Amino acid sequence: ENLLFVFPPASGDIVGDISFYRPSDAKKDFQLPIELDKENRQDVKTDKLLKGLWKIQVNWSMGGKEYFKEDKIMIQ
């Protein structure tokens, strides 16, 4: 399965990163650069994510403004 991140249409580049935090084991934390397709989407495969709770933080800039989104997911 994949996680799909969808960003709004932008007149300029979207730059940033997606951080994955494992609350039960910080050694599993990792970060990915935002690399969007032509439709401003990014697929992230979940096959390397251990089962359990993950916190995801997305930090990006677009048009000179900074943005942040945080969410939690459960991999089963």
C-alpha positions as MATLAB code, in Angstrom:
seq = 'ENLLFVFPPASGDIVGDISFYRPSDAKKDFQLPIELDKENRQDVKTDKLLKGLWKIQVNWSMGGKEYFKEDKIMIQ';
ca = [
       0.000    0.000    0.000;
       0.965    3.630   -0.407;
       0.368    6.931    1.305;
      -0.654    9.626   -1.148;
       0.232   13.231   -0.360;
      -1.640   15.771   -2.496;
      -0.525   19.392   -2.609;
      -2.543   22.351   -3.910;
      -1.797   23.760   -7.366;
       1.124   26.157   -7.166;
       2.414   28.871   -9.429;
       5.968   28.143   -8.255;
       7.953   25.273   -6.836;
       6.893   23.426   -3.708;
       9.930   22.674   -1.552;
      10.046   20.803    1.739;
      10.109   17.445    3.456;
       7.933   14.733    4.949;
       9.025   13.425    8.362;
       7.931   10.093    9.803;
       8.178    9.702   13.572;
       7.739    6.388   15.401;
       6.662    7.318   18.963;
       7.656    3.903   20.342;
      11.125    3.828   18.711;
      12.878    7.046   17.656;
      15.550    4.981   15.842;
      12.945    4.268   13.141;
      12.322    7.978   12.413;
      13.164    9.154    8.901;
      12.644   12.014    6.498;
      11.897   12.245    2.762;
      12.224   15.250    0.466;
       9.056   16.373   -1.270;
       9.299   15.191   -4.887;
       5.993   15.835   -6.623;
       4.688   14.428   -9.890;
       3.046   16.609  -12.556;
      -0.227   16.568  -10.593;
       1.392   17.840   -7.350;
       1.183   14.415   -5.716;
       3.699   12.180   -3.973;
       3.303    8.470   -3.331;
       5.143    6.956   -0.362;
       5.273    3.177   -0.075;
       4.326    1.857    3.344;
       6.045   -1.528    3.018;
       9.040   -0.306    5.068;
       6.871    1.132    7.850;
       6.517   -1.134   10.865;
       3.024   -1.883   12.115;
       1.765    0.553   14.691;
       1.449    4.279   15.246;
       3.350    6.840   13.167;
       3.289   10.621   13.380;
       3.776   12.398   10.056;
       4.845   16.020    9.707;
       4.903   17.799    6.350;
       6.833   21.079    6.108;
       6.820   22.950    2.814;
       7.111   26.368    1.271;
       5.143   27.630   -1.698;
       4.984   31.113   -3.156;
       7.140   32.558   -0.385;
       4.917   31.184    2.406;
       5.700   28.414    4.886;
       3.221   25.606    5.596;
       3.007   22.778    8.136;
       0.680   19.795    8.495;
       0.814   17.059   11.126;
      -1.192   13.852   11.311;
      -1.072   10.381   12.845;
      -1.584    7.098   11.042;
      -1.856    3.486   12.154;
      -0.171    0.842    9.992;
      -1.804   -2.548   10.371;
];
